[in-house]
Amino acid sequence: MAPAYAVIAGGGTGGHVVPAIAIGRALVARGHEPETIHFVGSNRGIERRLVPEAGFPLTVLPGRGIARRLTPGNVLANAGAVLGLASAFVQAVLLLRRLRPRVVVSVGGYAAAPCALAAVLWRVPLVLHEQNASAGAVHRLVGRFAAVTCASYPGTGLPREVVTGNPVRDEILAVRRTPEARAQARRRLGLPDGRLVVAAFGGSLGARRINEAVAGLVGKWADRAGLAVRHAVGARDWPTFSAGLPVLPPAGLSYMAVEFEDRMPDLLAAADVAVCRAGGSTVAELAVVGVPTVFVPLPMAPGDHQTKNAAGLVAAGAAVLVPDGDLTAERLARELDALLADPDHLATMGKAAQSVARPDAADLVADQVEQHARG
């Protein structure tokens, strides 16, 4: 195994993996060969697919997250998780011994813990990138050992914090919302011309509360010929949801449901407004593109970090926040009708979103990585 310039550790979800790949690509753009940027993730995570597709080497380690609720079943599962993490730590120690990287970058998630601790053992500089406004458990654990914390938002509580923003993938940075670009994106998605478009999504698994509210909304808007809704349901609810898709009048609402949105750049270009959760990567991408948004934060997110993630866009006038427990079809219809009725206000919201965006976040993180690799 060839020596590595950097090891980028973490994953499990797209919210961790997508910024990690953006950091890797920023390092490649600075002259580092892709094979010297080595990713370490979980054998259960989405990184198993996304990282090789991006052209980087990947090592996966065993292990799983620790359940926070101490039910009898979780106690047994947690015992297995601890054993898995111990095994992963031993493997990470041996891996870093072979790779001898100049720097280790942790993007969080339980997959990051073994490599971050191995970096401490081998005295390799450790750079953290925290995607959320409240730090995750792994970064709270290893933060004291970090050379620097690259934070997406100020005030994470992690030491040696430098605010860089959250790296966004190149495909999103390339999105343009000119009239011509938006019309082309709508045609690629199969959306009809001349309609206002609502995009609804909740991540790869989906968001049940959003799905239920959108289902009710579609019934209320069945006769609205000037509107279109594209709805990414998510893997968890798709089997039951897809079995009961509504039959709408031919001249009414255009409604498209998909299990997973694999055309997100086109959707963000096409949408007049989005309805979604407020994960770190989602918030960063909506801000960079300039999409007005109704955020419905995940209510059980640790430290209520999704509400905090959305706070900057809400304060800037770029988004509306609806607590998960308050979201119904009626409430969603009121919020969207108020926004869609005022195109000038939507345009102002889009500009406000871009005013607080950090399109250079990947480069700012790469600056810190190179600085501490030299040290």
URTAJO-V791156 format. One record per backbone hydrogen bond with DSSP energy under -0.5 kcal/mol. CO is the residue of the C=O (numbers start at 1). NH is the residue of the N-H. E is the energy in kcal/mol with one decimal. If there is no record, write none. Layout:
# URTAJO-V791156
co->{CO,CO}
nh->{NH,NH}
e->{E,E}
This chain:
# URTAJO-V791156
co->{5,5,6,7,7,8,9,12,13,13,14,16,17,18,19,20,21,22,23,24,25,26,27,27,28,33,34,36,36,36,37,38,39,40,41,42,45,46,46,47,47,49,50,51,51,52,57,59,61,65,68,69,71,72,73,74,75,76,77,78,79,80,81,82,83,84,85,86,87,88,89,90,91,92,93,94,95,96,99,102,103,104,104,105,105,106,108,109,109,110,110,112,113,114,115,116,117,118,119,119,120,125,125,126,126,127,128,129,130,136,137,138,139,142,143,148,148,149,149,150,151,151,156,160,162,162,165,169,169,170,172,178,179,180,181,182,183,184,185,186,186,187,192,196,197,197,198,199,200,202,203,204,205,205,207,208,209,210,211,212,213,214,215,216,217,219,221,222,223,224,226,227,228,229,229,230,230,231,231,232,234,235,237,238,239,241,242,246,249,253,254,256,258,259,260,263,264,265,266,267,273,274,275,276,279,280,281,282,283,284,285,286,286,290,292,293,293,294,295,298,301,302,304,305,306,307,308,310,311,312,313,313,314,318,320,323,323,324,326,328,329,330,331,332,333,334,335,336,337,339,342,343,344,345,346,347,348,349,350,351,352,353,354,358,360,361,362,363,364,365,366,367,368,369,370,371}
nh->{102,103,38,9,105,40,107,46,16,17,18,20,21,22,23,24,25,26,27,28,29,30,30,32,31,36,37,5,6,38,39,8,59,10,61,45,48,49,50,51,52,53,54,54,56,55,39,41,43,67,70,71,75,76,77,78,79,80,81,82,83,84,85,86,87,88,89,90,91,92,93,94,95,96,97,98,99,100,4,125,7,106,127,9,107,129,11,112,113,113,114,116,117,118,119,120,121,122,123,124,123,104,127,147,148,106,150,131,152,140,141,142,143,145,146,128,150,151,162,130,164,165,135,149,151,164,167,172,173,174,175,182,183,184,185,186,187,188,189,190,191,190,195,228,272,273,230,275,232,206,202,235,236,237,211,212,213,214,215,216,217,218,219,220,221,222,224,253,225,227,196,254,198,231,256,200,232,233,258,202,238,239,241,242,243,244,245,248,252,255,229,231,233,234,262,267,268,269,270,271,199,294,201,296,283,284,285,286,287,288,289,290,291,292,274,295,320,276,322,301,304,305,308,309,310,311,312,314,315,316,318,319,317,293,295,326,327,327,328,332,333,334,335,336,337,338,339,340,341,342,346,347,348,349,350,351,352,353,354,355,356,356,357,361,364,365,366,367,368,369,370,371,372,373,374,375}
e->{-1.7,-0.9,-2.5,-0.6,-3.5,-2.3,-2.8,-0.6,-1.2,-2.4,-2.5,-1.4,-2.5,-2.0,-2.2,-2.4,-2.7,-1.9,-2.0,-2.1,-2.3,-0.6,-0.7,-1.8,-2.1,-2.0,-1.6,-2.0,-1.9,-0.8,-0.5,-2.5,-2.4,-2.5,-2.5,-1.0,-1.4,-1.5,-2.2,-1.8,-0.6,-1.5,-1.4,-0.5,-1.7,-1.4,-2.7,-2.4,-1.9,-0.5,-0.5,-1.7,-2.2,-1.4,-2.0,-3.2,-1.8,-1.9,-2.2,-2.5,-1.9,-2.3,-2.5,-2.3,-2.3,-2.4,-2.4,-1.9,-2.2,-2.6,-2.5,-2.0,-2.5,-2.7,-1.6,-1.8,-2.9,-2.4,-2.1,-0.6,-1.9,-0.5,-3.0,-3.5,-0.5,-2.9,-1.5,-2.4,-0.6,-0.7,-0.6,-2.4,-2.4,-2.1,-2.4,-1.6,-2.1,-2.4,-0.6,-2.6,-0.8,-2.6,-0.5,-2.9,-1.0,-2.8,-3.4,-0.6,-1.7,-2.0,-1.8,-2.4,-1.7,-1.9,-1.5,-2.3,-0.5,-0.8,-3.2,-2.3,-2.3,-2.0,-0.7,-2.6,-2.6,-0.7,-0.6,-1.0,-1.9,-1.7,-1.6,-2.7,-2.1,-2.2,-2.2,-2.2,-1.9,-2.2,-1.7,-0.7,-2.7,-0.8,-0.6,-2.3,-2.8,-1.4,-2.5,-2.7,-2.9,-0.5,-0.5,-2.5,-1.5,-0.6,-2.7,-2.8,-2.2,-2.8,-2.3,-2.0,-2.3,-2.6,-1.3,-1.7,-2.4,-0.8,-2.4,-2.1,-1.3,-1.4,-2.4,-1.8,-2.7,-0.5,-2.8,-2.5,-0.5,-0.8,-2.6,-0.5,-1.3,-0.6,-2.9,-3.1,-0.6,-1.4,-0.8,-0.7,-2.1,-0.7,-2.9,-3.2,-2.8,-2.2,-1.1,-2.3,-2.8,-1.7,-2.3,-2.3,-2.4,-3.1,-2.2,-2.6,-2.6,-2.1,-2.5,-2.4,-2.1,-2.3,-2.2,-2.3,-2.0,-0.6,-2.2,-0.6,-2.6,-1.9,-2.9,-1.3,-2.5,-1.3,-1.5,-2.7,-1.9,-0.9,-0.6,-2.3,-2.8,-1.7,-2.8,-0.9,-1.3,-1.2,-3.1,-1.7,-0.7,-1.2,-0.7,-2.6,-2.4,-2.1,-2.4,-2.6,-2.7,-2.0,-1.6,-3.2,-1.4,-1.5,-1.9,-2.2,-2.0,-2.4,-2.3,-2.0,-2.2,-2.3,-1.9,-1.5,-0.7,-1.1,-0.7,-1.6,-2.0,-2.5,-2.5,-2.2,-1.5,-2.5,-2.7,-2.4,-2.3,-2.0,-2.1,-1.2}
